Each structure stands twice: as structure tokens, then as C-alpha cells.
Amino acid sequence: MIQEQPRQDSFRWMILFMLFAATTINYLDRQILSILKPVLDHELGWTDAQYGMIMSIFQASYAVGLTMFGWIIDKYGARLGFAISIIWWSVGALSHAFAVGVKSMGLSRVILGLGEGGNFPASIKTVTNWFSSGERVFATTLFNSGANVGALVAPATIPFIAAAWGWQSAFIAAGVLGFLWVVFWLRMPKNPRVKLAEESAALAQAEKEEARASIPWRKLLAYRQSWSLIIVRFLTDPIWWFFLFWLPDFFSKHFGYDIKESALPLIVIYALVTVLSILGGSLTKFLAGRGWSLNKVRKISMLIFACCVLPVIFVQYFDMWSIVAVLGLAGGAHQAWSASVYTLGSDMFPKSDVASITGLSGMAGQIGSVLFQTAVGLTLSWFAAQGNASHGYDIIFMVCGCAYLAAFIIFSLIIPKISMVEPRENG
């Protein structure tokens, strides 16, 4: 068994690469439709309202998938659960190629959303199984970087694939990529080396004992700390999804930019997001290193991130490359903001309740996203009917720019000082 440990230890980095690859494919698949929207506007003849509804359906399905695959992965394990998840969403990706109208495209998004819900629960559980507690933050950061890479790779590749072999080929290629991933995934070892397996078992037992005293979701709503996170995510999560789903259409309508010929603006935006999000995380670490209080570090950094999104209000006054810079800054600020909000859960709730409050606030974020994508589609359709489609985006970007500052003000009013919740007696 001792001789096996070095080999098993090396396998975990291969497994981590597989998690990174899966997350990249996950974001690649969900981006294809938005990148091809200008093309599909003509192919399918849908309205912006119908497109917004399709994206809302995807997000609702994704929220259901998170819960569904959480149960599947807990019951059958991360290895099998992940394989089921990516096979599911790869079938969904392939089915887009055979869509002939709004209804069939909507059904494909439902399949994709349900399947993609398994990616993060499976990845987090795999990291827990294979990496020691001191390594897990680093491992999670590495696999999660696949989200930015996927958002970057999509505009760099999809337009060229679609131009060369038709829009359907982009969805087919994405589906095939997922099936190839499964082949390699199932060849990975089933279990980690003994030491980590025993550590994970001990950790699971400790967490199980802690869970007995956990606060039920219904009682979590009695805490103002819960409502602060629910409101923050409800207001700000939809903005990131708007960037992912609508920017290709924005550049097409605002500048007449043909994404099929070049997706350079989108590539630059997501490259900036990747770099600036890392710098945002470094800012928080720098402020903490100055000896500031937790309350001051969190609120000053959140205020800075919120202010970095404000310039998107004025996109109608900028040229294209200035807009690219502003959107890159806003996207990077969102990612840094999001990391701070995730951390607030552990700042204000005991370990036994962090998962619950993260799930509860995450559901609020998805509900907000569903409503916002629908509203975006209806707004753009109305302005298109008035003969001024691009003006609708001006109003939407004003909402995006103000959302983070509004969320920060509301959070600060609800939580004057960040601190751990005070336990309450039952009954």
C-alpha cells in the first residue's frame, strides 16, 4: 500500500486537471447560444423576448439541476455522478443542433441546464475526497478558473467553427467534447490513497455531527444576515449572467459587429475579466494584511468593486474599444465581488450552516437572474418595435451599473457590522 501512495498522489493532479477541463467545457457549452444569437436571429426568426425567455428557462433548469445532482452525487458518489452529469449536458448540447424553432431550442436549454447543474457539486466533492484540508482552497481555485477560460475560449473558437461548417457544428463539437471527457474520466482511479480516504471519512463524520445542530432553511430566514446575502445575490447575480448571454447581441446591434467574422471584443473582455478578478482577490488580501478589521476589509473591498461597475452606465457615450475596457473592468469587479459575497457566508454563519446559506442565497440569485433575463428580452423587443433596438441596451446597462452600489448600501444598512450570528433557542 505504501508503494501505491506516490502513484495515487500523482493521479490527484490529473483528476484536478479533469475538473478544470469539465468546468471549461461547462462554460463553453452555455456560451455557444449567446455567441451565435446574431446568426440565429435570422435562422430561427425569434424575438429578443423569446430569446430572453429561453435563457430564463436555462437558469431555472440549472437551479433545479444543482439540487438534483447534489442528491445524486451524495448517493452514488462524485465519480459516477459527474459522468452522468456531463453525459446529460452533452446530449443537451448536441440537441441544439437539431432545433428548428423556439420551442425545440427551449427544450434543448432545459436538458443542458439540468445536466450542467452537476458540475460544481461533483467538482467540490471530488476535491474534498482527493485533497487534504490545507490544499482544498488552492485546488478549488484551480478548477474554478475553468469558468473564465471557457468564457474566453468560446468567442475565440465558436464563430470560426460556425462560419466554416454551419452553426449546428458548434453544438455538435461541444457535445462530442463532453463525451470524450467522460471516456478519460472513467479511466481515472476510483479512490484516493488511504490517508486521504480516512481523512475525508473523519471529516464527513464531523460534519454530520455538526449538521444535527444546523439551522433549517425556514429558520435561517429569521436572521437579518440571511436576508442581507439573499438581497445581495438577488440584485447582482443577474448582471453576470446578462454579460454572458447578451454581450454578443449588444455588439451586433450597437455597432453592427459581425461576431461570425471576429469575436475579438469578447475575447478581450473575458481576458480582462480573468486578470482583473485575480487582482481583485489580491486587493482583499492586501487590505487584510494591513491589519484592518474584518468588517472594514469586506466593506471597503465591496465598495471598490461596486464602483468599478458604475462606468457601464455611460456605455452609450463610448466607442467600441472603450466599452470593451469598461465591460472587462465590470466583469472582473463582479468576479471579485462574488468571491467576497461567498466568503460573507462563512464570516456570519457557523460551518454547519455555510452550505445552507450558500444554497439559499444562490437560489435567490437564480430567481433574480430568471426575472432579469426575461425583463431584458421584453425591453429589447419593445425598443426594436419602436425602431431603436440599441437604445434598450442603454437602459439595461444603467440598471447593471447601479445594481452593485444599491446592493452594497442595502447590505450595509442591514449589517452595520459583520459578525457571527447569535444562536437562538428553538421554539
C-alpha positions as a printed NumPy array, in Angstrom:
array([[  0.   ,   0.   ,   0.   ],
       [  2.892,   2.376,   0.792],
       [  4.287,   1.86 ,  -2.712],
       [  0.943,   2.829,  -4.191],
       [  0.761,   6.191,  -2.421],
       [  3.111,   8.201,  -4.684],
       [  1.278,   6.96 ,  -7.759],
       [ -2.115,   7.713,  -6.253],
       [ -0.823,  11.107,  -5.155],
       [  0.176,  11.974,  -8.731],
       [ -3.238,  10.895, -10.   ],
       [ -4.976,  13.586,  -7.982],
       [ -3.371,  16.319, -10.094],
       [ -4.609,  14.551, -13.206],
       [ -8.058,  14.45 , -11.635],
       [ -7.811,  18.153, -10.818],
       [ -6.996,  18.826, -14.477],
       [-10.099,  16.831, -15.424],
       [-12.192,  19.04 , -13.115],
       [-10.681,  22.132, -14.74 ],
       [-11.439,  20.711, -18.211],
       [-15.027,  19.881, -17.252],
       [-15.61 ,  23.396, -15.913],
       [-14.154,  24.857, -19.109],
       [-16.474,  22.688, -21.225],
       [-19.385,  23.625, -18.954],
       [-18.953,  27.349, -19.608],
       [-18.143,  26.777, -23.271],
       [-21.412,  24.924, -23.804],
       [-23.573,  27.54 , -22.113],
       [-21.916,  30.369, -24.089],
       [-22.472,  28.987, -27.596],
       [-26.077,  30.116, -27.949],
       [-25.351,  33.712, -26.937],
       [-22.399,  33.942, -29.337],
       [-24.492,  32.597, -32.199],
       [-27.555,  34.727, -31.37 ],
       [-26.965,  37.236, -34.208],
       [-26.89 ,  34.301, -36.633],
       [-29.877,  32.514, -35.088],
       [-31.93 ,  35.712, -35.135],
       [-32.167,  35.134, -38.883],
       [-32.158,  31.328, -38.844],
       [-34.924,  30.861, -36.261],
       [-36.679,  34.214, -36.516],
       [-37.097,  34.61 , -32.769],
       [-37.602,  37.888, -30.934],
       [-35.428,  39.215, -28.125],
       [-38.272,  38.471, -25.728],
       [-38.294,  34.812, -26.827],
       [-34.508,  34.61 , -26.522],
       [-34.692,  36.113, -23.026],
       [-37.324,  33.554, -22.068],
       [-35.145,  30.706, -23.352],
       [-32.24 ,  31.942, -21.224],
       [-34.545,  32.228, -18.211],
       [-35.647,  28.635, -18.755],
       [-31.997,  27.564, -18.826],
       [-31.304,  29.253, -15.497],
       [-34.386,  27.787, -13.845],
       [-33.327,  24.342, -15.086],
       [-29.792,  24.941, -13.831],
       [-31.118,  25.769, -10.348],
       [-33.1  ,  22.502, -10.341],
       [-30.039,  20.627, -11.613],
       [-27.905,  21.898,  -8.738],
       [-30.309,  20.373,  -6.217],
       [-30.944,  17.203,  -8.205],
       [-27.305,  16.348,  -8.819],
       [-26.387,  17.274,  -5.275],
       [-28.591,  14.358,  -4.19 ],
       [-27.318,  12.031,  -6.959],
       [-23.664,  12.75 ,  -6.139],
       [-24.185,  12.283,  -2.395],
       [-25.94 ,   8.967,  -3.008],
       [-23.849,   7.435,  -5.822],
       [-20.526,   9.252,  -5.497],
       [-18.782,  12.037,  -7.388],
       [-17.194,   9.765, -10.   ],
       [-20.445,   8.262, -11.279],
       [-22.491,  11.386, -10.602],
       [-20.091,  13.545, -12.616],
       [-20.173,  11.104, -15.529],
       [-23.983,  11.153, -15.538],
       [-23.967,  14.951, -15.373],
       [-21.64 ,  15.553, -18.305],
       [-23.27 ,  12.857, -20.462],
       [-26.611,  14.544, -19.721],
       [-25.444,  18.033, -20.636],
       [-23.526,  16.769, -23.699],
       [-26.759,  15.266, -25.009],
       [-28.344,  18.643, -24.356],
       [-25.564,  20.424, -26.256],
       [-25.938,  18.069, -29.233],
       [-29.718,  18.502, -29.281],
       [-29.307,  22.234, -30.035],
       [-28.05 ,  21.303, -33.499],
       [-31.429,  19.753, -34.325],
       [-33.562,  22.635, -33.03 ],
       [-35.842,  24.128, -35.692],
       [-37.67 ,  26.756, -33.651],
       [-38.114,  28.455, -30.315],
       [-39.808,  25.503, -28.569],
       [-37.219,  22.917, -29.583],
       [-34.39 ,  25.294, -28.681],
       [-36.022,  25.901, -25.299],
       [-36.241,  22.133, -24.689],
       [-32.545,  21.798, -25.504],
       [-31.734,  24.507, -22.941],
       [-33.744,  22.639, -20.301],
       [-31.717,  19.466, -20.915],
       [-28.453,  21.421, -20.883],
       [-29.319,  23.351, -17.709],
       [-30.355,  20.256, -15.754],
       [-27.143,  18.444, -16.715],
       [-24.786,  21.345, -16.085],
       [-26.079,  21.61 , -12.53 ],
       [-23.855,  18.663, -11.59 ],
       [-20.515,  20.267, -12.423],
       [-19.786,  22.264,  -9.278],
       [-21.248,  19.848,  -6.682],
       [-19.245,  16.977,  -8.231],
       [-16.058,  19.025,  -8.512],
       [-16.214,  20.246,  -4.917],
       [-16.878,  16.751,  -3.593],
       [-14.023,  15.326,  -5.696],
       [-11.621,  17.915,  -4.304],
       [-12.777,  17.027,  -0.78 ],
       [-12.073,  13.344,  -1.436],
       [ -8.657,  13.767,  -3.03 ],
       [ -7.062,  16.767,  -1.333],
       [ -6.196,  17.47 ,   2.277],
       [ -7.923,  20.334,   4.063],
       [ -4.883,  22.58 ,   3.639],
       [ -4.838,  22.059,  -0.134],
       [ -8.524,  22.369,  -0.945],
       [ -8.756,  26.146,  -1.356],
       [ -5.886,  26.07 ,  -3.849],
       [ -7.365,  23.082,  -5.701],
       [-10.799,  24.712,  -5.872],
       [ -9.303,  27.935,  -7.217],
       [ -7.528,  25.99 ,  -9.968],
       [-10.528,  24.026, -11.229],
       [-12.829,  27.052, -10.916],
       [-10.538,  29.046, -13.226],
       [-12.008,  26.886, -15.986],
       [-15.098,  29.137, -15.837],
       [-13.115,  32.147, -17.072],
       [-11.181,  30.037, -19.57 ],
       [-14.42 ,  28.629, -21.001],
       [-15.902,  32.115, -21.323],
       [-12.693,  33.157, -23.105],
       [-12.353,  30.128, -25.396],
       [-15.969,  30.264, -26.608],
       [-15.791,  33.572, -28.529],
       [-12.305,  32.661, -29.769],
       [-13.451,  29.417, -31.421],
       [-17.228,  29.211, -31.92 ],
       [-17.567,  31.925, -34.625],
       [-14.907,  30.246, -36.773],
       [-16.438,  26.785, -36.387],
       [-19.876,  28.151, -37.269],
       [-18.537,  30.084, -40.264],
       [-16.685,  27.049, -41.617],
       [-19.234,  24.261, -41.069],
       [-22.524,  25.923, -40.066],
       [-23.936,  26.941, -36.674],
       [-25.07 ,  23.385, -35.908],
       [-21.458,  22.174, -35.969],
       [-20.577,  24.296, -32.931],
       [-23.119,  22.475, -30.777],
       [-22.099,  19.087, -32.16 ],
       [-18.423,  19.772, -31.413],
       [-19.281,  20.788, -27.836],
       [-21.308,  17.629, -27.288],
       [-18.551,  15.395, -28.657],
       [-16.028,  17.146, -26.414],
       [-18.117,  16.234, -23.373],
       [-18.329,  12.572, -24.347],
       [-14.547,  12.441, -24.837],
       [-14.121,  13.88 , -21.343],
       [-16.242,  11.053, -19.9  ],
       [-14.035,   8.418, -21.57 ],
       [-10.951,   9.789, -19.821],
       [-12.807,  10.443, -16.557],
       [-13.92 ,   6.834, -16.182],
       [-10.303,   5.71 , -16.604],
       [ -9.264,   7.705, -13.548],
       [ -8.789,   5.754, -10.283],
       [-11.916,   5.327,  -8.196],
       [-10.463,   6.022,  -4.769],
       [ -7.724,   8.252,  -3.359],
       [ -4.808,   6.969,  -1.331],
       [ -5.731,   5.566,   2.073],
       [ -4.627,   8.528,   4.184],
       [ -6.873,  10.957,   2.345],
       [ -9.753,   8.499,   2.31 ],
       [ -9.532,   8.153,   6.083],
       [ -9.234,  11.924,   6.493],
       [-12.284,  12.51 ,   4.314],
       [-14.269,   9.928,   6.27 ],
       [-13.352,  11.603,   9.553],
       [-14.264,  14.995,   8.129],
       [-17.597,  13.692,   6.852],
       [-18.387,  12.254,  10.296],
       [-17.516,  15.55 ,  11.985],
       [-19.673,  17.482,   9.545],
       [-22.516,  15.002,  10.052],
       [-22.386,  15.589,  13.8  ],
       [-22.309,  19.367,  13.293],
       [-25.297,  19.165,  10.958],
       [-27.5  ,  17.93 ,  13.787],
       [-27.413,  21.442,  15.194],
       [-27.779,  23.175,  11.839],
       [-30.398,  25.847,  11.323],
       [-33.215,  24.706,   8.983],
       [-33.787,  26.844,   5.891],
       [-37.106,  28.045,   7.286],
       [-35.405,  29.324,  10.465],
       [-32.485,  30.825,   8.541],
       [-34.968,  33.37 ,   7.233],
       [-35.357,  34.735,  10.756],
       [-31.8  ,  36.123,  10.631],
       [-31.033,  39.508,   9.097],
       [-27.667,  38.103,   7.995],
       [-29.532,  35.666,   5.75 ],
       [-31.631,  38.398,   4.171],
       [-28.558,  40.526,   3.547],
       [-26.996,  37.776,   1.407],
       [-30.289,  36.891,  -0.269],
       [-30.81 ,  40.501,  -1.376],
       [-27.197,  40.985,  -2.47 ],
       [-27.224,  37.921,  -4.703],
       [-30.73 ,  38.61 ,  -5.996],
       [-29.564,  42.028,  -7.199],
       [-26.084,  41.217,  -8.519],
       [-26.012,  37.603,  -9.784],
       [-28.248,  38.515, -12.765],
       [-25.699,  41.054, -14.039],
       [-23.015,  38.429, -14.654],
       [-25.491,  36.219, -16.5  ],
       [-26.525,  39.225, -18.575],
       [-22.886,  39.743, -19.598],
       [-22.566,  36.077, -20.556],
       [-25.813,  35.821, -22.51 ],
       [-26.297,  39.236, -24.142],
       [-22.937,  40.848, -24.982],
       [-22.638,  39.239, -28.461],
       [-26.067,  40.614, -29.342],
       [-25.151,  44.012, -27.876],
       [-22.082,  44.393, -30.111],
       [-24.121,  43.278, -33.103],
       [-26.94 ,  45.783, -32.502],
       [-24.871,  48.676, -31.18 ],
       [-22.021,  48.565, -33.691],
       [-23.259,  46.236, -36.425],
       [-20.357,  43.993, -35.445],
       [-20.335,  40.586, -37.146],
       [-19.382,  38.057, -34.468],
       [-19.059,  35.375, -37.169],
       [-16.144,  37.247, -38.699],
       [-14.358,  38.177, -35.468],
       [-15.116,  37.834, -31.779],
       [-12.1  ,  39.888, -30.724],
       [-14.097,  42.279, -28.47 ],
       [-15.499,  39.354, -26.468],
       [-12.101,  37.67 , -26.271],
       [-10.505,  40.831, -24.89 ],
       [-13.347,  41.334, -22.389],
       [-13.024,  37.858, -20.883],
       [ -9.232,  38.053, -20.889],
       [ -9.546,  41.268, -18.854],
       [-12.092,  39.614, -16.554],
       [ -9.688,  36.743, -15.868],
       [ -6.782,  39.032, -14.981],
       [ -8.752,  41.666, -13.065],
       [-10.655,  39.114, -10.977],
       [ -7.317,  37.788,  -9.701],
       [ -6.187,  41.346,  -8.912],
       [ -9.459,  41.911,  -7.063],
       [ -8.776,  38.913,  -4.855],
       [ -5.278,  40.242,  -4.223],
       [ -6.759,  43.574,  -3.12 ],
       [ -8.774,  41.895,  -0.377],
       [ -5.679,  40.031,   0.796],
       [ -3.688,  43.281,   0.78 ],
       [ -6.273,  45.126,   2.881],
       [ -6.404,  42.274,   5.388],
       [ -2.602,  42.354,   5.598],
       [ -2.746,  45.974,   6.763],
       [ -4.346,  44.82 ,   9.991],
       [ -7.807,  46.165,   9.196],
       [-10.86 ,  44.668,  10.863],
       [-12.893,  42.032,   9.018],
       [-15.808,  44.469,   8.723],
       [-13.597,  47.173,   7.189],
       [-11.842,  44.809,   4.764],
       [-15.065,  43.31 ,   3.445],
       [-16.948,  46.586,   3.094],
       [-14.125,  48.664,   1.622],
       [-13.338,  45.983,  -0.953],
       [-17.035,  45.526,  -1.84 ],
       [-17.442,  49.285,  -2.228],
       [-14.43 ,  49.433,  -4.561],
       [-15.773,  46.551,  -6.651],
       [-19.226,  48.178,  -6.818],
       [-17.713,  51.463,  -8.01 ],
       [-15.754,  49.631, -10.721],
       [-19.061,  48.551, -12.293],
       [-20.55 ,  52.075, -12.326],
       [-18.911,  53.168, -15.648],
       [-21.126,  50.759, -17.625],
       [-23.917,  53.313, -17.1  ],
       [-22.235,  55.503, -19.715],
       [-21.588,  52.939, -22.474],
       [-23.702,  54.92 , -24.952],
       [-21.067,  57.669, -24.883],
       [-18.049,  55.418, -25.54 ],
       [-16.501,  53.976, -28.672],
       [-16.317,  50.206, -29.07 ],
       [-12.886,  49.596, -27.534],
       [-13.595,  51.901, -24.618],
       [-16.721,  49.827, -23.992],
       [-14.61 ,  46.66 , -24.141],
       [-12.334,  48.08 , -21.427],
       [-15.275,  49.185, -19.27 ],
       [-17.018,  45.814, -19.57 ],
       [-13.781,  43.96 , -18.809],
       [-13.373,  46.058, -15.66 ],
       [-17.001,  45.466, -14.665],
       [-16.755,  41.717, -15.248],
       [-13.553,  41.441, -13.227],
       [-15.133,  43.506, -10.451],
       [-18.152,  41.192, -10.439],
       [-15.981,  38.103, -10.008],
       [-14.098,  39.724,  -7.125],
       [-17.415,  40.916,  -5.618],
       [-18.834,  37.414,  -5.937],
       [-15.838,  35.899,  -4.112],
       [-16.359,  38.396,  -1.271],
       [-20.065,  37.542,  -1.045],
       [-19.31 ,  33.803,  -0.882],
       [-16.878,  34.496,   1.96 ],
       [-19.512,  36.507,   3.86 ],
       [-21.419,  33.271,   4.412],
       [-18.569,  31.837,   6.496],
       [-17.982,  35.239,   8.135],
       [-21.524,  35.376,   9.523],
       [-22.61 ,  31.731,   9.92 ],
       [-21.051,  28.713,  11.669],
       [-19.53 ,  25.998,   9.497],
       [-22.569,  23.746,   9.871],
       [-24.773,  26.371,   8.186],
       [-22.488,  27.727,   5.452],
       [-23.729,  25.275,   2.813],
       [-27.359,  26.037,   3.643],
       [-26.983,  29.81 ,   3.458],
       [-24.955,  29.486,   0.257],
       [-27.708,  27.379,  -1.291],
       [-30.466,  29.681,  -0.092],
       [-28.773,  32.847,  -1.355],
       [-27.752,  31.071,  -4.558],
       [-31.378,  30.199,  -5.231],
       [-32.257,  33.876,  -4.758],
       [-29.566,  34.749,  -7.309],
       [-31.059,  32.322,  -9.82 ],
       [-34.568,  33.684,  -9.271],
       [-33.27 ,  37.2  ,  -9.833],
       [-31.479,  36.032, -12.974],
       [-34.593,  34.399, -14.401],
       [-36.593,  37.584, -13.857],
       [-33.856,  39.851, -15.215],
       [-33.217,  37.854, -18.403],
       [-36.953,  37.882, -19.103],
       [-37.101,  41.64 , -18.497],
       [-34.087,  42.221, -20.762],
       [-35.729,  40.314, -23.598],
       [-39.022,  42.163, -23.241],
       [-37.267,  45.544, -23.032],
       [-35.19 ,  44.943, -26.157],
       [-38.197,  43.633, -28.091],
       [-40.173,  46.759, -27.184],
       [-37.409,  49.094, -28.351],
       [-36.908,  47.017, -31.5  ],
       [-40.598,  47.502, -32.284],
       [-40.027,  51.262, -31.906],
       [-37.164,  51.061, -34.415],
       [-34.404,  51.738, -31.873],
       [-33.11 ,  48.366, -30.672],
       [-29.761,  49.641, -29.386],
       [-31.375,  52.201, -27.035],
       [-32.83 ,  49.366, -24.972],
       [-29.298,  48.357, -24.024],
       [-28.564,  51.871, -22.754],
       [-31.318,  51.492, -20.149],
       [-30.264,  47.952, -19.236],
       [-26.644,  48.981, -18.683],
       [-27.852,  51.763, -16.368],
       [-29.529,  49.09 , -14.236],
       [-26.374,  46.957, -14.326],
       [-24.167,  49.836, -13.235],
       [-26.343,  50.759, -10.268],
       [-27.082,  47.223,  -9.027],
       [-23.867,  46.664,  -7.062],
       [-23.861,  50.031,  -5.331],
       [-27.527,  49.543,  -4.402],
       [-26.742,  46.066,  -3.072],
       [-23.798,  47.419,  -1.063],
       [-25.912,  50.166,   0.526],
       [-28.698,  47.741,   1.426],
       [-26.204,  45.229,   2.84 ],
       [-24.52 ,  47.915,   4.951],
       [-27.879,  49.102,   6.314],
       [-28.919,  45.565,   7.257],
       [-25.456,  44.602,   8.574],
       [-23.775,  47.667,  10.153],
       [-21.034,  45.383,  11.478],
       [-20.184,  41.956,  10.072],
       [-20.232,  39.363,  12.86 ],
       [-21.228,  35.774,  13.535],
       [-24.938,  35.142,  14.082],
       [-26.101,  34.745,  17.658],
       [-27.598,  31.269,  18.241],
       [-31.282,  31.293,  19.123],
       [-33.121,  28.881,  21.294],
       [-35.525,  26.557,  19.477],
       [-39.158,  27.222,  19.832]])
